[in-house]
Amino acid sequence: MSYDRGVDLGFVRSYNESVVLGLVRDGAATRVELAELTGLTPQAVSKIIARLVAAGLVAEGGTRNVGVGKPRTLLTVVPGGAHAFGVHVDRDELRVVLTDLTGAVVHRSSTPLSAGFTPAVVVDALAAAVSSAAVSSVSVERLLGVGIGIAGPLDFRDGVVHDATGLPGWHDVPLRELVSARLGLPVLVDKDTNVAVVAEAWRRGPEFRDAAVVYVGTGVGAGLLLDGTVHRGARSGAGEFGHTTIQLDGPACACGRTGCVEAVHRVRVESGDLPAAADVLGVAVMDLVRLLDISHVVLSGRSVLDAPGAYLSGVRARVPSSEWLPVEVSVTALGADLVAVGAAQLVLGQLFA
């Protein structure tokens, strides 16, 4: 299936409209609150809201009494105002979700991928998954596009995957171009760990500003949120947490080095010593916390989801936390959908400042 076009973002014509839409999503429920938060005049806010209502992104409903004066009209984001597809290309599975404007999943599917799968296999499977998604009730004009999370190294800016770790044959693959040409929709491509931290930031809100999402699946990586912004680095390569050295004379790693966190952790898992594997991760996470001075660590990925208690205990035992320097360690609530949901929210985020 190929769509002729995605959403024309022209109806969000200014930065101020994006700011207002984002604040409504985050709970600023009245025009007065929006004016106070943005510094815009009440007249300017009213005009912006009128355009967002006309565009089908915001709805008015109900009132709030605030003492003397006219009750204030409440504003909410319209879930069906826009949709986006999110995709997780894992080393053995393709997971696809369709989300509404609030980021909630309205459809999901997963497709096994055989060893050594090629880019062409992924594009075909993705096209089939999108075609089979229950999109008959979703207006084509309301589809923003497709977000894809995949292992790096890659370039977020041009959507090219460079020698993805653990994916033989994925060398300089123009994934954004291939998928966009096949589906006829705008496409964004980012590292799986980066979109994972996008998903957690979207769910947790503005207090989630300095954090890491540690992903332990077929590999080990980290998505970094520093001062409220996803940190990708100069070449989209930040967060290669699994390929930092933790044991100088350690086992060989898929990246060609020895003693990487990913390799040492894998050896402990394969030996059946889960507490030791969790301890390895805890030591590595402690280094990450010390290096970046982050306040939140979210554990995720297939290995963690299979044994959340063990990994939570192992990491908490190693990560320092005090009254004046608290570090919250938790397991993602988004389960196996984390990366795919974050990829969709990366696309949705174009509407929100």
C-alpha positions as a printed Julia matrix, in Angstrom:
353×3 Matrix{Float64}:
   0.0     0.0    0.0
   1.22    3.5   -0.79
  -0.21    6.75   0.52
  -0.21    9.78  -1.72
   0.81   12.14   1.04
   1.03   12.69   4.76
  -0.3    15.56   6.84
   0.35   19.07   5.55
   1.93   20.69   8.61
   1.03   24.09   7.24
  -1.95   24.34   9.56
   0.51   24.68  12.44
   1.94   27.8   10.89
   4.09   29.23  13.63
   6.25   28.43  16.59
   3.61   29.97  18.85
   0.98   27.53  17.57
   3.32   24.62  18.31
   3.98   25.98  21.8
   0.27   26.39  22.53
  -0.55   22.92  21.2
   2.18   21.42  23.37
   0.93   23.19  26.46
  -2.64   22.0   25.85
  -1.29   18.47  25.55
   0.62   18.92  28.83
  -2.49   20.08  30.67
  -2.82   23.85  30.2
  -6.59   23.69  29.94
  -7.78   27.3   29.48
  -6.93   30.32  27.34
  -6.02   32.31  30.46
  -3.5    29.67  31.53
  -2.01   29.61  28.04
  -1.6    33.38  28.0
   0.11   33.3   31.39
   2.47   30.48  30.4
   3.43   31.84  26.96
   3.4    35.58  27.57
   1.14   35.99  24.55
  -1.83   38.34  24.71
  -5.27   36.8   25.35
  -6.27   37.94  21.87
  -3.31   36.18  20.27
  -4.04   32.98  22.21
  -7.69   33.08  21.16
  -6.71   33.38  17.49
  -4.28   30.48  17.78
  -6.85   28.29  19.51
  -9.39   29.13  16.8
  -6.95   27.89  14.14
  -6.12   24.72  16.09
  -9.82   23.98  16.61
 -10.46   24.52  12.89
  -7.59   22.17  12.1
  -9.15   19.46  14.27
  -6.25   19.32  16.73
  -7.88   20.96  19.74
 -11.45   20.81  21.06
 -13.43   22.91  23.52
 -15.48   21.1   26.11
 -16.82   21.96  29.52
 -16.03   24.92  31.75
 -14.18   25.67  34.96
 -15.4    28.1   37.62
 -12.63   30.32  38.97
 -14.58   32.55  41.32
 -15.98   35.86  40.18
 -16.44   36.18  36.43
 -17.36   34.07  33.49
 -16.45   30.34  33.7
 -13.4    29.44  31.6
 -13.74   27.08  28.64
 -11.61   23.94  28.9
  -9.37   22.83  26.04
  -8.12   19.36  25.15
  -6.08   17.76  22.38
  -8.21   15.74  19.94
  -6.74   12.2   19.84
  -7.88   11.63  16.24
  -6.45   14.96  15.09
  -3.35   13.21  13.75
  -1.78    9.74  13.66
   1.7     8.34  13.14
   3.25    4.94  12.57
   6.13    3.84  14.77
   8.51    1.02  13.83
  11.11   -0.94  15.76
  13.58   -2.88  13.61
  15.12   -5.31  16.09
  17.65   -8.0   15.24
  14.94  -10.66  15.02
  11.6    -8.84  14.87
   9.76   -5.96  13.2
   7.27   -4.25  15.53
   4.83   -1.65  14.15
   2.38    0.54  16.06
  -0.12    3.19  15.01
  -0.6     5.99  17.56
  -3.01    8.88  17.81
  -2.11   12.51  18.56
  -1.86   11.8   22.3
   0.73    9.09  21.63
  -1.64    6.27  22.59
  -1.37    3.02  20.6
  -4.47    2.24  18.54
  -3.01   -0.71  16.58
   0.07   -2.92  16.89
   1.65   -5.86  15.07
   4.91   -7.82  15.1
   6.64   -9.82  12.38
   9.55  -12.26  12.95
  12.73  -11.5   11.0
  15.05  -14.34  10.03
  18.8   -14.15  10.6
  20.65  -12.04   8.06
  17.56  -10.16   6.89
  18.16   -7.47   4.27
  16.83   -3.92   3.97
  14.5    -5.11   1.21
  12.98   -7.68   3.57
  12.34   -4.97   6.17
  10.75   -2.6    3.66
   8.46   -5.36   2.37
   7.47   -6.45   5.88
   6.87   -2.85   6.93
   4.69   -2.15   3.9
   2.66   -5.29   4.65
   2.27   -4.32   8.32
   1.12   -0.81   7.47
  -1.28   -2.18   4.87
  -2.82   -4.61   7.35
  -3.14   -2.02  10.12
  -6.69   -0.98  10.84
  -6.35    2.41   9.17
  -9.65    2.46   7.33
 -10.99    4.79  10.02
  -7.9     7.04   9.85
  -7.99    9.82   7.31
  -4.96    9.79   5.02
  -4.71   13.54   5.49
  -4.27   12.93   9.23
  -1.26   10.6    8.88
   1.87   12.53   9.84
   4.31    9.88   8.72
   6.49    6.98   9.91
   9.15    6.93  12.59
  11.72    4.11  12.63
  13.98    3.04  15.48
  16.92    0.77  14.58
  20.38   -0.06  15.88
  23.18    2.36  15.03
  25.54    3.66  13.89
  23.29    5.81  11.73
  22.78    9.44  10.74
  19.58   10.9   12.15
  19.76   13.89   9.8
  19.63   12.01   6.49
  18.12    8.71   7.63
  21.04    6.57   6.47
  22.0     3.47   8.49
  25.78    2.95   8.64
  27.01   -0.57   9.51
  24.31   -1.27  12.11
  25.75   -3.39  14.92
  24.48   -6.96  14.69
  22.9    -6.46  11.25
  25.26   -7.92   8.63
  24.99   -6.25   5.23
  23.44   -3.05   6.54
  26.09   -0.71   5.16
  25.13    2.88   4.2
  21.46    1.93   3.75
  19.25    4.97   2.86
  16.41    3.61   4.97
  14.43    6.85   5.14
  14.47    7.19   1.36
  13.55    3.53   0.76
  10.56    3.53   3.12
   9.3     6.95   2.04
   9.41    5.92  -1.62
   7.52    2.71  -0.84
   4.81    4.22   1.4
   4.57    7.76   0.07
   4.78    9.16   3.61
   7.34   11.32   5.43
   9.84    9.17   7.34
  12.2     9.8   10.27
  14.96    7.32  11.22
  16.73    7.37  14.59
  18.59    5.02  16.89
  16.36    2.65  18.83
  17.69    3.95  22.14
  17.04    7.57  21.18
  13.4     6.97  20.39
  13.11    4.91  23.59
  14.04    7.98  25.64
  11.61   10.06  23.56
   8.82    7.68  24.61
   9.72    7.94  28.29
   9.99   11.74  28.14
   6.6    11.97  26.41
   5.0     9.77  29.09
   6.69   11.26  32.16
   6.47   14.97  31.38
   8.7    17.99  32.05
  10.23   16.69  35.3
  12.01   13.99  33.25
  14.92   16.16  32.03
  18.26   14.49  32.81
  17.86   10.78  32.25
  18.98    7.61  30.51
  16.92    4.77  29.11
  19.13    1.67  29.28
  18.01   -0.86  26.67
  19.03   -4.49  27.25
  17.81   -6.69  24.42
  19.78   -8.45  21.75
  22.29   -5.67  22.45
  22.88   -3.06  25.16
  22.5     0.67  24.57
  21.38    3.9   26.19
  19.2     6.78  25.08
  20.26   10.05  26.72
  18.09   13.01  27.68
  20.21   15.96  28.86
  18.53   19.16  30.02
  15.3    18.03  28.41
  16.79   17.36  24.97
  17.71   14.06  23.31
  21.49   13.97  23.09
  22.55   12.39  19.79
  26.11   13.67  19.57
  28.01   15.14  16.63
  27.4    12.11  14.38
  24.21   10.65  15.91
  26.45    8.19  17.74
  25.95    9.09  21.39
  24.68    6.45  23.78
  26.77    3.48  22.59
  26.75    2.45  26.22
  27.01   -1.26  25.48
  30.33   -0.77  23.72
  32.2     0.91  26.55
  34.94   -1.21  28.12
  34.2    -2.7   31.51
  36.8    -5.52  31.55
  40.17   -5.05  29.84
  40.76   -8.79  29.34
  37.09   -9.57  28.76
  35.3   -11.53  26.05
  35.12  -10.54  22.39
  32.25   -8.27  21.38
  30.26   -8.03  18.14
  31.75   -4.56  17.59
  35.25   -6.05  17.25
  36.58   -4.97  20.64
  36.89   -6.92  23.89
  35.47   -6.46  27.35
  32.48   -4.32  26.32
  29.51   -4.07  28.68
  27.38   -5.92  26.12
  29.85   -8.8   25.79
  30.49   -9.24  29.53
  26.77   -9.09  30.23
  26.08  -11.66  27.49
  28.57  -14.12  28.97
  26.89  -13.89  32.38
  23.44  -14.42  30.82
  24.6   -17.41  28.77
  26.11  -18.99  31.9
  22.72  -18.76  33.59
  23.95  -16.39  36.3
  21.24  -13.72  36.18
  22.28  -11.93  39.4
  25.8   -11.56  38.01
  24.42  -10.25  34.7
  22.3    -7.69  36.57
  25.35   -6.7   38.63
  27.38   -6.1   35.45
  24.65   -3.8   34.22
  24.52   -2.09  37.62
  28.25   -1.33  37.58
  27.99    0.08  34.06
  24.94    2.18  34.91
  26.73    3.55  37.97
  29.49    4.82  35.67
  26.86    6.42  33.43
  25.26    8.19  36.39
  28.64    9.42  37.65
  29.65   10.66  34.21
  26.45   12.52  33.3
  24.94   13.38  36.72
  21.51   12.17  35.63
  18.56   11.79  37.99
  16.52    9.09  36.23
  17.49    5.67  34.87
  14.83    3.62  33.08
  15.58   -0.04  32.38
  14.08   -1.57  29.26
  14.53   -4.19  26.57
  13.7    -7.87  26.27
  16.18   -9.11  28.87
  14.91   -6.66  31.47
  11.26   -7.39  30.71
  11.92  -11.12  31.14
  13.36  -10.57  34.65
  12.48   -7.04  35.81
  12.92   -7.75  39.52
  16.44   -9.1   39.14
  17.64   -6.2   37.0
  15.96   -3.59  39.14
  17.6    -4.99  42.27
  21.0    -5.35  40.62
  21.09   -1.8   39.29
  19.65   -0.21  42.42
  22.3    -1.95  44.51
  25.04   -0.25  42.51
  23.61    3.17  41.68
  24.2     5.76  44.41
  21.22    7.65  45.74
  21.02   10.1   48.59
  18.65   12.73  49.9
  20.54   15.52  48.14
  21.46   13.47  45.05
  18.51   11.15  44.34
  18.62    8.8   41.36
  15.35    7.11  40.44
  15.76    3.67  38.88
  12.68    2.06  37.34
  11.52   -0.35  34.63
   9.65    1.04  31.63
   5.87    0.76  31.74
   5.66    0.63  27.93
   6.94   -2.95  27.65
   7.89   -4.33  24.25
   6.27   -1.36  22.48
   8.76    1.16  23.9
  10.9     1.76  20.8
   8.03    1.65  18.3
   5.95    4.05  20.4
   8.88    6.42  20.75
   9.45    6.33  16.99
   5.83    7.36  16.39
   6.1    10.09  19.01
   9.23   11.39  17.31
   7.0    12.08  14.3
   4.15   13.48  16.39
   6.64   15.76  18.12
   6.91   17.86  14.97
   3.57   19.39  15.94
   4.65   20.28  19.47
   7.27   22.77  20.55
